[in-house]
Amino acid sequence: MFPCAQVGDWKTAKNIFEFGAKDIDGEDVALEKYRVNYTQLAGMHASYADKGLRILGFPCNQFGGQEPGTEVEIKEFVKQFDVQFDMFSKIDVNGDSAHPLFKWLKEQPKGKGTLGNNIKWNFTKFLINREGQVVKRYGPMDDPIVSGQDLLPDLDLSIR
C-alpha cells in the first residue's frame, strides 16, 4: 500500500513520491521510483530521457470520451506513436473519483489552473522537480517545445 493510497490521505502528502498508481499492465507502481526524475511530454522523452527526464502518462476518459478503451487497447493504440515512456492505468483526474495524485497536484501552489483547478482537457501536463514538487502546470494546448525550455535548468546537461 502506498503512503497516500487512502482517498482521504492525499491532502497530507508532501510530494508526488508518496503516491502510487497502477501501470498500464495493472501492476502497482510507487511513484517513489521517480524520485530523481521529471514529468513532461512524449516528444521530449527521446531528446531528454538520457538527461533525466521521465514522462508518466495517465489516460483519462473524462474529456469527451476520448479514451474509452481498455488498458490493453490503450497500450496497443499508443504504439503507433512510438510511446517509450511509462503508461499507467486509466484514471479520473477531476471530481470525487479523481485519483489522489491528481487531487494533490491540482492543490499545489504551482499546480493550480488559471480558470479553476479542474483539468480542462487531455494532455494537461505537470512539471515536477527532483524533490517531487510541482514547478509548473501546462494546459493541453501549450507547445511542448516551449514547455521544454523550463526543463533545461534542471536536467543534467553537460552543455548549457
DSSP file (Angstrom, degrees, kcal/mol; ACC not computed):
  #  RESIDUE AA STRUCTURE BP1 BP2  ACC     N-H-->O    O-->H-N    N-H-->O    O-->H-N    TCO  KAPPA ALPHA  PHI   PSI    X-CA   Y-CA   Z-CA
    1    1 A M              0   0    0      0, 0.0    29,-0.0     0, 0.0     5,-0.0   0.000 360.0 360.0 360.0 137.2    0.0    0.0    0.0
    2    2 A F    >   -     0   0    0      1,-0.1     3,-2.0    27,-0.0     4,-0.3  -0.486 360.0-110.7 -80.0 151.6    1.3    3.4   -0.9
    3    3 A P  T 3  S+     0   0    0      0, 0.0     3,-0.3     0, 0.0    16,-0.2   0.859 118.3  29.8 -51.4 -40.3    1.7    6.1    1.9
    4    4 A C  T 3  S+     0   0    0     14,-2.2     6,-0.1     1,-0.2     5,-0.1  -0.036  83.4 118.4-109.3  30.2   -1.2    8.2    0.4
    5    5 A A    <   +     0   0    0     -3,-2.0     2,-0.2     4,-0.1    -1,-0.2   0.789  51.7  90.8 -69.7 -25.8   -3.2    5.4   -1.1
    6    6 A Q  S >  S-     0   0    0     -4,-0.3     3,-1.6    -3,-0.3     4,-0.5  -0.511  85.6-124.8 -72.4 138.7   -6.2    6.1    1.1
    7    7 A V  G >  S+     0   0    0      1,-0.3     3,-0.7    -2,-0.2    -1,-0.1   0.843 108.5  46.8 -53.3 -41.0   -8.6    8.6   -0.6
    8    8 A G  G >  S+     0   0    0      1,-0.2     3,-0.6     2,-0.1    -1,-0.3   0.601  98.8  71.4 -79.8 -10.4   -8.5   11.0    2.3
    9    9 A D  G X   +     0   0    0     -3,-1.6     3,-1.7     1,-0.2     4,-0.4   0.608  68.9  89.2 -83.0 -12.1   -4.7   11.0    2.8
   10   10 A W  G X  S+     0   0    0     -3,-0.7     3,-1.1    -4,-0.5    -1,-0.2   0.796  80.1  62.1 -60.0 -29.3   -3.9   13.0   -0.4
   11   11 A K  G <  S+     0   0    0     -3,-0.6    -1,-0.3     1,-0.2    -2,-0.1   0.750 100.6  53.7 -68.9 -22.6   -4.1   16.3    1.5
   12   12 A T  G <  S+     0   0    0     -3,-1.7    -1,-0.2    -4,-0.2    -2,-0.2   0.523  81.8 118.2 -89.7  -5.2   -1.3   15.3    3.8
   13   13 A A    <   -     0   0    0     -3,-1.1     3,-0.1    -4,-0.4    -3,-0.0  -0.325  46.8-164.4 -66.0 142.5    1.2   14.4    1.0
   14   14 A K  S    S-     0   0    0      1,-0.3     2,-0.3   119,-0.0    -1,-0.1   0.672  71.5  -7.4 -97.2 -23.6    4.4   16.5    0.8
   15   15 A N  S >  S-     0   0    0    118,-0.1     3,-1.3     1,-0.0    -1,-0.3  -0.948  79.4 -88.9-161.5 175.4    5.4   15.4   -2.7
   16   16 A I  G >  S+     0   0    0    116,-1.6     3,-1.8    -2,-0.3    15,-0.2   0.682 109.9  78.5 -70.2 -16.0    4.4   13.1   -5.5
   17   17 A F  G 3  S+     0   0    0      1,-0.3    15,-0.4   114,-0.2    -1,-0.3   0.601  82.1  66.4 -71.4  -8.8    6.6   10.3   -4.2
   18   18 A E  G <  S+     0   0    0     -3,-1.3   -14,-2.2    13,-0.1    -1,-0.3   0.410  94.0  77.3 -88.4   1.6    4.0    9.5   -1.6
   19   19 A F    <   -     0   0    0     -3,-1.8    12,-2.5   -16,-0.2    13,-0.4  -0.652  56.3-171.6-108.7 164.9    1.6    8.3   -4.3
   20   20 A G  E     -A   30   0A   0     10,-0.3     2,-0.3    -2,-0.2    10,-0.2  -0.939   2.1-175.6-144.5 167.6    1.3    5.2   -6.3
   21   21 A A  E     -A   29   0A   0      8,-2.0     8,-2.4    -2,-0.3     2,-0.4  -0.978  34.0 -96.0-158.3 160.7   -0.8    4.1   -9.3
   22   22 A K  E     -A   28   0A   0     -2,-0.3    67,-3.6     6,-0.2     6,-0.2  -0.677  40.3-133.4 -81.7 135.5   -1.4    1.0  -11.4
   23   23 A D  B >   -B   88   0B   0      4,-3.1     3,-2.6    -2,-0.4    65,-0.3  -0.236  37.1 -86.6 -79.3 178.5    0.5    0.9  -14.6
   24   24 A I  T 3  S+     0   0    0     63,-2.2    51,-0.1     1,-0.3    64,-0.1   0.693 130.5  54.1 -62.5 -19.2   -1.0    0.0  -17.9
   25   25 A D  T 3  S-     0   0    0     62,-0.3    -1,-0.3     2,-0.1    63,-0.1   0.346 121.9-105.0 -95.0   5.0   -0.4   -3.7  -17.2
   26   26 A G  S <  S+     0   0    0     -3,-2.6     2,-0.3     1,-0.3    -2,-0.1   0.556  75.2 138.2  85.7   8.4   -2.2   -3.5  -13.8
   27   27 A E        -     0   0    0      1,-0.1    -4,-3.1    -6,-0.0    -1,-0.3  -0.691  58.6-113.1 -89.0 139.4    0.9   -3.6  -11.7
   28   28 A D  E     -A   22   0A   0     -2,-0.3     2,-0.5    -6,-0.2    -6,-0.2  -0.527  34.0-168.0 -69.1 132.8    1.2   -1.3   -8.6
   29   29 A V  E     -A   21   0A   0     -8,-2.4    -8,-2.0    -2,-0.2     2,-0.5  -0.985  14.6-145.4-127.1 121.3    3.9    1.3   -9.1
   30   30 A A  E >   -A   20   0A   0     -2,-0.5     3,-1.9   -10,-0.2   -10,-0.3  -0.743  12.6-142.4 -81.3 126.2    5.1    3.5   -6.2
   31   31 A L  G >  S+     0   0    0    -12,-2.5     3,-2.1    -2,-0.5   -11,-0.1   0.582  90.0  89.4 -68.4  -6.2    6.0    6.9   -7.6
   32   32 A E  G >  S+     0   0    0    -15,-0.4     3,-1.8   -13,-0.4    -1,-0.3   0.810  73.3  70.1 -54.3 -30.6    8.9    6.9   -5.2
   33   33 A K  G <  S+     0   0    0     -3,-1.9    -1,-0.3     1,-0.3     3,-0.3   0.650  94.1  55.6 -66.4 -12.3   10.8    5.2   -8.1
   34   34 A Y  G X   +     0   0    0     -3,-2.1     3,-2.7     1,-0.2    -1,-0.3   0.151  69.1 123.1-101.6  17.6   10.7    8.6   -9.9
   35   35 A R  T <  S+     0   0    0     -3,-1.8    -1,-0.2     1,-0.3    97,-0.2   0.828  82.2  34.8 -52.5 -38.3   12.4   10.5   -7.1
   36   36 A V  T 3  S+     0   0    0     -3,-0.3    -1,-0.3    -4,-0.2     2,-0.2   0.095 111.5  87.0-102.6  24.1   15.2   11.8   -9.3
   37   37 A N    <   -     0   0    0     -3,-2.7     2,-0.2    92,-0.2    95,-0.2  -0.533  62.0-133.3-120.4-176.8   13.1   12.1  -12.3
   38   38 A Y        -     0   0    0     14,-0.5     2,-0.4    -2,-0.2    16,-0.1  -0.784   8.9-130.8-133.9 169.4   10.7   14.5  -14.2
   39   39 A T        +     0   0    0     89,-0.4    89,-0.3    -2,-0.2    16,-0.2  -0.983  45.9 108.6-126.2 139.0    7.4   14.7  -15.9
   40   40 A Q        -     0   0    0     -2,-0.4    16,-0.2    87,-0.1     2,-0.2  -0.740  58.8 -39.1-170.7-135.1    6.5   16.2  -19.3
   41   41 A L    >>  -     0   0    0     -2,-0.2     3,-0.8   103,-0.1     4,-0.8  -0.697  45.7-106.8-121.9 163.9    5.5   15.1  -22.9
   42   42 A A  H >> S+     0   0    0      1,-0.2     3,-1.1    -2,-0.2     4,-0.8   0.848 109.2  55.3 -59.3 -47.2    6.3   12.3  -25.4
   43   43 A G  H 3> S+     0   0    0      1,-0.3     4,-0.7     2,-0.2    -1,-0.2   0.813 107.3  52.8 -59.9 -30.2    8.4   14.1  -28.0
   44   44 A M  H <> S+     0   0    0     -3,-0.8     4,-3.0     1,-0.2     5,-0.3   0.715  91.5  76.1 -78.1 -20.9   10.8   15.3  -25.3
   45   45 A H  H <X S+     0   0    0     -3,-1.1     4,-2.4    -4,-0.8     5,-0.2   0.933  95.9  46.8 -57.0 -47.2   11.4   11.8  -24.0
   46   46 A A  H  < S+     0   0    0     -4,-0.8     4,-0.3    -3,-0.2    -1,-0.2   0.873 117.9  43.2 -63.0 -36.7   13.6   10.9  -26.9
   47   47 A S  H  < S+     0   0    0     -4,-0.7    -2,-0.2     1,-0.1    -1,-0.2   0.843 129.7  20.8 -77.2 -34.6   15.6   14.1  -26.6
   48   48 A Y  H >X>S+     0   0    0     -4,-3.0     5,-1.8     1,-0.1     3,-1.8   0.452  87.9  98.4-121.7  -1.3   16.0   14.2  -22.8
   49   49 A A  G ><5S+     0   0    0     -4,-2.4     3,-1.3    -5,-0.3    -3,-0.1   0.892  88.5  52.5 -57.6 -39.2   15.5   10.8  -21.3
   50   50 A D  G 345S+     0   0    0     -4,-0.3    -1,-0.3     1,-0.3    -2,-0.1   0.603 107.2  54.8 -72.8  -8.8   19.2   10.3  -21.1
   51   51 A K  G <45S-     0   0    0     -3,-1.8   105,-2.1     2,-0.1    -1,-0.3   0.432 131.8 -85.0-101.7  -2.5   19.5   13.6  -19.2
   52   52 A G  T <<5S+     0   0    0     -3,-1.3   -14,-0.5    -4,-0.5     2,-0.2   0.357  78.8 140.6 119.9  -6.1   17.0   12.7  -16.5
   53   53 A L      < -     0   0    0     -5,-1.8     2,-0.4   -16,-0.2    -1,-0.3  -0.512  25.6-174.9 -73.1 133.9   13.5   13.4  -17.9
   54   54 A R        -     0   0    0     -2,-0.2     2,-0.4   -16,-0.1   -14,-0.1  -0.995   8.5-156.9-128.1 137.7   10.8   10.9  -17.1
   55   55 A I        -     0   0    0     -2,-0.4    31,-1.3   -16,-0.2     2,-0.5  -0.945   2.5-164.5-116.7 132.9    7.3   11.1  -18.5
   56   56 A L  E     -c   86   0C   0     -2,-0.4     2,-0.5   -16,-0.2    31,-0.2  -0.975   8.5-156.4-118.2 119.7    4.3    9.4  -16.8
   57   57 A G  E     -c   87   0C   0     29,-3.2    31,-2.9    -2,-0.5   -16,-0.0  -0.861  10.0-175.7-102.2 124.1    1.2    9.0  -18.9
   58   58 A F        -     0   0    0     -2,-0.5    31,-0.1    29,-0.2    32,-0.1  -0.887  17.7-146.8-117.5  97.0   -2.2    8.7  -17.2
   59   59 A P        -     0   0    0      0, 0.0    32,-2.5     0, 0.0     2,-0.3  -0.299  19.2-174.7 -61.3 147.8   -5.0    8.0  -19.6
   60   60 A C        -     0   0    0     30,-0.2     3,-0.3     3,-0.1    32,-0.1  -0.994  25.7-161.6-147.0 138.4   -8.4    9.6  -18.7
   61   61 A N     >  +     0   0    0     30,-0.4     4,-0.6    -2,-0.3    31,-0.1   0.113  67.9  99.9-106.0  20.3  -11.8    9.3  -20.3
   62   62 A Q  T  4  +     0   0    0     29,-0.3     2,-0.7     1,-0.2    -1,-0.2   0.438  66.6  76.3 -85.3   1.3  -13.3   12.4  -18.7
   63   63 A F  T >4 S-     0   0    0     -3,-0.3     3,-1.2     1,-0.1    -1,-0.2  -0.787 126.1 -45.3-120.7  88.6  -12.9   14.6  -21.7
   64   64 A G  T 34 S-     0   0    0     -2,-0.7    -2,-0.1     1,-0.2    -1,-0.1   0.709  97.4 -76.1  65.7  20.7  -15.4   13.9  -24.4
   65   65 A G  T 3< S+     0   0    0     -4,-0.6    -1,-0.2     1,-0.1    -3,-0.1   0.820  86.6 147.9  62.5  31.3  -15.0   10.2  -24.1
   66   66 A Q    <   +     0   0    0     -3,-1.2    -5,-0.1     1,-0.3     3,-0.1   0.594  67.8  43.8 -76.5 -10.2  -11.7   10.3  -26.0
   67   67 A E        +     0   0    0      1,-0.1    -1,-0.3    -8,-0.0    -2,-0.1  -0.442  65.5 140.9-130.9  60.8  -10.1    7.4  -24.1
   68   68 A P        +     0   0    0      0, 0.0    -1,-0.1     0, 0.0    -2,-0.1   0.634  42.2 104.6 -79.9 -12.2  -12.8    4.8  -23.9
   69   69 A G  S    S-     0   0    0     -3,-0.1     2,-0.1     1,-0.1    -2,-0.0  -0.048  73.7-105.4 -69.9 167.5  -10.6    1.8  -24.5
   70   70 A T     >  -     0   0    0      1,-0.1     4,-2.8    19,-0.0     5,-0.2  -0.304  41.9 -97.1 -77.5 171.6   -9.3   -0.8  -22.0
   71   71 A E  H  > S+     0   0    0      1,-0.2     4,-2.7     2,-0.2     5,-0.2   0.901 127.7  52.0 -57.9 -40.9   -5.7   -0.8  -20.8
   72   72 A V  H  > S+     0   0    0      1,-0.2     4,-2.0     2,-0.2    -1,-0.2   0.920 111.5  46.2 -62.5 -43.8   -4.9   -3.4  -23.5
   73   73 A E  H  > S+     0   0    0      2,-0.2     4,-2.6     1,-0.2    -2,-0.2   0.895 113.2  49.0 -66.8 -40.3   -6.5   -1.2  -26.2
   74   74 A I  H  X S+     0   0    0     -4,-2.8     4,-2.5     2,-0.2     5,-0.2   0.929 109.9  51.8 -64.2 -44.7   -4.8    1.9  -25.0
   75   75 A K  H  X S+     0   0    0     -4,-2.7     4,-0.6    -5,-0.2    -1,-0.2   0.898 113.0  45.1 -59.4 -41.0   -1.4    0.2  -24.8
   76   76 A E  H >< S+     0   0    0     -4,-2.0     3,-0.7    -5,-0.2     4,-0.5   0.905 111.3  53.7 -68.3 -42.0   -1.9   -1.0  -28.4
   77   77 A F  H >< S+     0   0    0     -4,-2.6     3,-1.2     1,-0.2     4,-0.2   0.903 104.8  52.9 -60.7 -44.4   -3.1    2.4  -29.6
   78   78 A V  H ><>S+     0   0    0     -4,-2.5     3,-1.5     1,-0.3     5,-1.4   0.671  90.2  78.3 -71.8 -14.3    0.0    4.3  -28.3
   79   79 A K  G X<5S+     0   0    0     -3,-0.7     3,-1.9    -4,-0.6    -1,-0.3   0.851  84.2  63.1 -59.6 -33.3    2.4    2.0  -30.1
   80   80 A Q  G < 5S+     0   0    0     -3,-1.2    -1,-0.3    -4,-0.5    -2,-0.2   0.687 103.1  49.6 -67.0 -15.7    1.6    3.9  -33.3
   81   81 A F  G < 5S-     0   0    0     -3,-1.5    -1,-0.3    -4,-0.2    -2,-0.2   0.274 113.5-119.1-102.6   9.2    3.2    7.0  -31.7
   82   82 A D  T < 5 -     0   0    0     -3,-1.9     2,-0.4     1,-0.2    -3,-0.2   0.886  40.5-169.7  54.6  43.6    6.3    5.1  -30.5
   83   83 A V      < +     0   0    0     -5,-1.4    -1,-0.2     1,-0.2     4,-0.1  -0.515  19.3 168.0 -68.0 120.6    5.5    5.8  -26.9
   84   84 A Q        +     0   0    0     -2,-0.4    -1,-0.2    -3,-0.2     2,-0.1   0.407  45.9  94.1-111.6  -3.9    8.5    4.8  -24.8
   85   85 A F  S    S-     0   0    0      1,-0.1     2,-0.3   -31,-0.1   -29,-0.1  -0.366  88.7 -77.7 -90.2 171.8    7.5    6.5  -21.6
   86   86 A D  E     -c   56   0C   0    -31,-1.3   -29,-3.2    -2,-0.1     2,-0.4  -0.505  44.5-160.6 -74.3 126.6    5.7    4.9  -18.6
   87   87 A M  E     -c   57   0C   0     -2,-0.3   -63,-2.2   -31,-0.2   -62,-0.3  -0.867   4.6-161.2-108.2 142.0    1.9    4.5  -19.1
   88   88 A F  B     -B   23   0B   0    -31,-2.9   -65,-0.3    -2,-0.4   -64,-0.1  -0.697  32.1 -78.9-115.4 168.5   -0.5    4.0  -16.2
   89   89 A S        -     0   0    0    -67,-3.6    -1,-0.1    -2,-0.2   -65,-0.1  -0.248  61.0 -84.6 -64.0 155.4   -4.0    2.7  -15.9
   90   90 A K        +     0   0    0    -32,-0.1     2,-0.3   -66,-0.1   -30,-0.2  -0.380  59.6 171.1 -62.9 135.8   -6.9    4.9  -16.9
   91   91 A I        -     0   0    0    -32,-2.5   -30,-0.4    -3,-0.1     2,-0.4  -0.852  36.2-105.9-137.0 170.5   -7.9    7.2  -14.0
   92   92 A D        -     0   0    0      5,-0.5     7,-2.8    -2,-0.3    10,-0.2  -0.834  23.4-173.9 -95.5 143.9  -10.2   10.1  -13.3
   93   93 A V        +     0   0    0     -2,-0.4     2,-0.3     5,-0.3    26,-0.2   0.502  66.3  47.8-114.0 -10.4   -8.4   13.4  -12.8
   94   94 A N  S    S+     0   0    0     24,-0.1     3,-0.3     3,-0.0     9,-0.1  -0.896  92.0  20.3-128.1 158.0  -11.4   15.6  -11.7
   95   95 A G  S >  S-     0   0    0     -2,-0.3     3,-1.8     1,-0.2    -3,-0.0  -0.128 105.0 -45.2  82.8-176.9  -14.3   15.2   -9.3
   96   96 A D  T 3  S+     0   0    0      1,-0.3    -1,-0.2    -2,-0.0    -4,-0.0   0.790 135.9  54.0 -61.7 -29.6  -14.8   13.0   -6.2
   97   97 A S  T 3  S+     0   0    0     -3,-0.3    -5,-0.5     2,-0.0    -1,-0.3   0.372  79.9 129.7 -88.8   5.8  -13.4    9.9   -8.1
   98   98 A A  S <  S-     0   0    0     -3,-1.8    -5,-0.3     1,-0.1    -3,-0.1  -0.289  70.9-100.1 -60.4 143.2  -10.2   11.7   -9.1
   99   99 A H    >>  -     0   0    0     -7,-2.8     4,-1.8     1,-0.1     3,-0.7  -0.388  31.4-119.2 -60.1 139.5   -7.0    9.8   -8.3
  100  100 A P  H 3> S+     0   0    0      0, 0.0     4,-2.4     0, 0.0     5,-0.2   0.827 112.2  60.7 -53.4 -34.4   -5.4   11.1   -5.1
  101  101 A L  H 3> S+     0   0    0    -81,-0.2     4,-2.9     1,-0.2     5,-0.1   0.929 107.1  44.3 -59.0 -44.8   -2.3   12.1   -7.0
  102  102 A F  H <> S+     0   0    0     -3,-0.7     4,-2.0     2,-0.2    -1,-0.2   0.819 109.5  55.3 -74.3 -29.3   -4.2   14.4   -9.2
  103  103 A K  H  X S+     0   0    0     -4,-1.8     4,-0.8     2,-0.2    -1,-0.2   0.938 113.3  43.7 -61.2 -44.9   -6.2   15.9   -6.3
  104  104 A W  H >X S+     0   0    0     -4,-2.4     3,-1.0    -5,-0.2     4,-0.9   0.938 111.2  52.6 -66.6 -48.1   -2.8   16.7   -4.7
  105  105 A L  H >< S+     0   0    0     -4,-2.9     3,-0.9     1,-0.3    -1,-0.2   0.906 109.2  50.0 -54.8 -44.1   -1.2   18.1   -7.9
  106  106 A K  H 3< S+     0   0    0     -4,-2.0    -1,-0.3     1,-0.2     7,-0.2   0.676 108.7  53.0 -71.9 -17.7   -4.1   20.5   -8.5
  107  107 A E  H << S+     0   0    0     -3,-1.0    -1,-0.2    -4,-0.8    -2,-0.2   0.563  84.0 104.2 -94.2  -9.7   -3.9   21.8   -5.0
  108  108 A Q  S XX S-     0   0    0     -4,-0.9     3,-2.0    -3,-0.9     4,-0.7  -0.432  84.5-114.0 -71.8 147.8   -0.3   22.7   -5.0
  109  109 A P  T 34 S+     0   0    0      0, 0.0     3,-0.4     0, 0.0    -1,-0.1   0.860 118.3  35.7 -51.0 -40.5    0.5   26.4   -5.4
  110  110 A K  T 34 S+     0   0    0     24,-0.3    27,-0.2     1,-0.2    25,-0.1   0.344 110.9  64.8 -96.4   7.4    2.1   25.9   -8.8
  111  111 A G  T <4 S+     0   0    0     -3,-2.0    -1,-0.2    -7,-0.1     2,-0.1   0.417  75.4 111.2-104.8  -1.5   -0.4   23.2   -9.8
  112  112 A K     <  -     0   0    0     -4,-0.7    25,-0.2    -3,-0.4     5,-0.1  -0.448  66.5-122.4 -75.8 146.8   -3.5   25.4   -9.8
  113  113 A G    >   -     0   0    0     -7,-0.2     3,-0.8    -2,-0.1    -1,-0.1  -0.424  14.4-122.5 -83.5 162.7   -5.2   26.2  -13.1
  114  114 A T  T 3  S+     0   0    0      1,-0.2     3,-0.1    -2,-0.1    -1,-0.1   0.782 112.3  34.8 -76.8 -27.0   -5.8   29.7  -14.4
  115  115 A L  T 3  S-     0   0    0      1,-0.6    -1,-0.2     3,-0.2     3,-0.1  -0.248 138.3 -49.2-118.6  43.6   -9.6   29.2  -14.6
  116  116 A G    <   -     0   0    0     -3,-0.8    -1,-0.6     1,-0.1    -3,-0.1  -0.306  67.0 -83.7 105.2 165.1  -10.0   26.9  -11.6
  117  117 A N  S    S+     0   0    0     -5,-0.1    -1,-0.1    -2,-0.1    -3,-0.1   0.696  88.3 107.7 -84.5 -19.0   -8.2   23.8  -10.5
  118  118 A N  S    S-     0   0    0     -3,-0.1     2,-0.4     1,-0.1    -3,-0.2  -0.282  78.8-111.7 -59.8 144.0  -10.1   21.2  -12.6
  119  119 A I        -     0   0    0    -26,-0.2    -1,-0.1     1,-0.1   -26,-0.1  -0.655  27.3-157.7 -75.8 129.3   -8.1   19.8  -15.5
  120  120 A K        -     0   0    0     -2,-0.4     2,-0.3     1,-0.2    -1,-0.1   0.781  59.6 -12.9 -85.2 -28.8   -9.9   21.1  -18.6
  121  121 A W  S >  S-     0   0    0    -58,-0.0     3,-0.7   -57,-0.0    -1,-0.2  -0.981  83.7 -63.1-164.1 167.2   -8.8   18.6  -21.2
  122  122 A N  T 3  S+     0   0    0     -2,-0.3     3,-0.1     1,-0.2    -2,-0.0  -0.152 108.9  37.6 -54.6 154.3   -6.4   15.7  -22.1
  123  123 A F  T 3   +     0   0    0      1,-0.3     2,-0.3    18,-0.0    -1,-0.2   0.670  69.2 154.0  71.4  22.1   -2.7   16.4  -22.2
  124  124 A T    <   -     0   0    0     -3,-0.7     2,-0.3    17,-0.1    -1,-0.3  -0.639  32.0-153.6 -68.2 139.3   -2.6   18.8  -19.3
  125  125 A K  E     -D  138   0D   0     13,-2.1    13,-3.2    -2,-0.3     2,-0.4  -0.913  18.2-158.3-125.4 146.3    1.0   18.5  -18.0
  126  126 A F  E     -D  137   0D   0     -2,-0.3     2,-0.6    11,-0.2    11,-0.2  -0.992  12.3-147.0-121.8 127.2    2.7   19.0  -14.7
  127  127 A L  E     -D  136   0D   0      9,-3.0     8,-3.4    -2,-0.4     9,-1.2  -0.842  19.2-167.5 -93.0 125.9    6.4   19.6  -14.4
  128  128 A I  E     -D  134   0D   0     -2,-0.6   -89,-0.4   -89,-0.3     6,-0.2  -0.934   9.6-139.4-117.7 134.7    7.8   18.1  -11.3
  129  129 A N    >   -     0   0    0      4,-2.5     3,-2.0    -2,-0.4   -92,-0.2  -0.197  38.3 -87.3 -85.0-177.8   11.3   18.8   -9.9
  130  130 A R  T 3  S+     0   0    0      1,-0.3   -93,-0.2     2,-0.1    -1,-0.1   0.739 127.4  57.0 -61.9 -24.2   13.8   16.4   -8.3
  131  131 A E  T 3  S-     0   0    0      2,-0.1    -1,-0.3   -95,-0.1  -114,-0.2   0.440 119.4-108.7 -87.9   0.2   12.2   17.0   -4.9
  132  132 A G  S <  S+     0   0    0     -3,-2.0  -116,-1.6     1,-0.3     2,-0.3   0.659  74.3 136.8  83.5  15.9    8.8   15.9   -6.2
  133  133 A Q        -     0   0    0   -118,-0.2    -4,-2.5  -117,-0.1     2,-0.4  -0.717  62.3-105.6 -98.4 147.3    7.3   19.4   -6.1
  134  134 A V  E     +D  128   0D   0     -2,-0.3   -24,-0.3    -6,-0.2    -6,-0.2  -0.571  35.8 175.9 -71.0 125.0    5.1   21.0   -8.8
  135  135 A V  E     -     0   0D   0     -8,-3.4     2,-0.3    -2,-0.4    -1,-0.2   0.790  65.0 -14.2 -94.8 -39.7    7.2   23.5  -10.7
  136  136 A K  E     -D  127   0D   0     -9,-1.2    -9,-3.0   -25,-0.0     2,-0.4  -0.983  53.3-136.5-164.3 150.4    4.6   24.4  -13.3
  137  137 A R  E     -D  126   0D   0     -2,-0.3     2,-0.4   -27,-0.2   -11,-0.2  -0.946  21.4-160.9-112.9 136.2    1.3   23.3  -14.8
  138  138 A Y  E     -D  125   0D   0    -13,-3.2   -13,-2.1    -2,-0.4    -2,-0.0  -0.921  14.5-126.7-117.5 141.2    0.7   23.4  -18.6
  139  139 A G    >   -     0   0    0     -2,-0.4     3,-1.3   -15,-0.2   -14,-0.1  -0.305  34.1-100.3 -76.9 168.5   -2.5   23.4  -20.4
  140  140 A P  T 3  S+     0   0    0      0, 0.0    -1,-0.1     0, 0.0   -16,-0.1   0.762 121.9  49.7 -63.0 -25.6   -3.3   20.9  -23.2
  141  141 A M  T 3  S+     0   0    0      2,-0.1     2,-0.2     3,-0.0   -17,-0.1   0.507  79.8 119.4 -93.3  -4.4   -2.5   23.4  -25.9
  142  142 A D  S <  S-     0   0    0     -3,-1.3    -4,-0.1     1,-0.1     3,-0.0  -0.434  74.1-111.5 -64.5 131.2    0.8   24.5  -24.5
  143  143 A D     >  -     0   0    0     -2,-0.2     4,-2.5     1,-0.2     3,-0.3  -0.462  16.1-142.4 -66.0 123.6    3.6   23.8  -27.0
  144  144 A P  H  > S+     0   0    0      0, 0.0     4,-2.2     0, 0.0    -1,-0.2   0.808 100.7  58.7 -58.6 -29.7    5.9   21.0  -25.7
  145  145 A I  H  > S+     0   0    0      2,-0.2     4,-0.8     1,-0.2    -2,-0.0   0.929 109.1  43.1 -65.8 -44.1    8.9   22.8  -27.2
  146  146 A V  H >> S+     0   0    0     -3,-0.3     3,-1.0     1,-0.2     4,-0.6   0.922 113.4  51.9 -65.6 -44.1    8.2   25.9  -25.1
  147  147 A S  H >< S+     0   0    0     -4,-2.5     3,-1.3     1,-0.3     4,-0.5   0.872 101.8  62.9 -58.4 -36.4    7.5   23.7  -22.1
  148  148 A G  H >X S+     0   0    0     -4,-2.2     3,-1.2     1,-0.3     4,-1.0   0.783  89.2  67.2 -61.4 -28.8   10.8   22.0  -22.7
  149  149 A Q  H << S+     0   0    0     -3,-1.0     3,-0.3    -4,-0.8    -1,-0.3   0.834  94.9  58.1 -61.6 -30.8   12.6   25.3  -22.1
  150  150 A D  T << S+     0   0    0     -3,-1.3     4,-0.3    -4,-0.6    -1,-0.3   0.720 102.0  56.6 -70.3 -20.2   11.5   25.1  -18.5
  151  151 A L  T X> S+     0   0    0     -3,-1.2     3,-1.6    -4,-0.5     4,-1.5   0.823  85.9  80.1 -77.9 -32.3   13.3   21.7  -18.2
  152  152 A L  T 3< S+     0   0    0     -4,-1.0     3,-0.3     1,-0.3     5,-0.3   0.819  87.4  52.7 -53.0 -43.9   16.7   22.8  -19.2
  153  153 A P  T 34 S+     0   0    0      0, 0.0    -1,-0.3     0, 0.0    -2,-0.1   0.808 116.0  41.3 -63.7 -25.5   17.8   24.3  -15.9
  154  154 A D  T <4 S+     0   0    0     -3,-1.6    -2,-0.2    -4,-0.3     2,-0.1   0.648  94.6  91.3 -98.3 -16.1   17.0   21.1  -14.0
  155  155 A L  S  < S-     0   0    0     -4,-1.5     2,-2.0    -3,-0.3  -103,-0.2  -0.431  88.4-106.2 -79.1 155.8   18.2   18.5  -16.4
  156  156 A D        +     0   0    0   -105,-2.1     2,-0.5    -2,-0.1    -1,-0.1  -0.562  55.5 168.1 -79.9  79.8   21.7   17.1  -16.2
  157  157 A L        -     0   0    0     -2,-2.0     3,-0.1    -5,-0.3  -106,-0.0  -0.826  30.9-162.2-100.0 130.9   23.0   18.9  -19.3
  158  158 A S  S    S+     0   0    0     -2,-0.5     2,-0.5     1,-0.2    -1,-0.1   0.778  84.5  49.0 -80.3 -25.8   26.7   18.9  -20.0
  159  159 A I              0   0    0      1,-0.1    -1,-0.2     0, 0.0     0, 0.0  -0.964 360.0 360.0-115.5 125.9   26.4   21.8  -22.4
  160  160 A R              0   0    0     -2,-0.5    -1,-0.1    -3,-0.1    -2,-0.0   0.368 360.0 360.0-116.6 360.0   24.4   24.9  -21.3
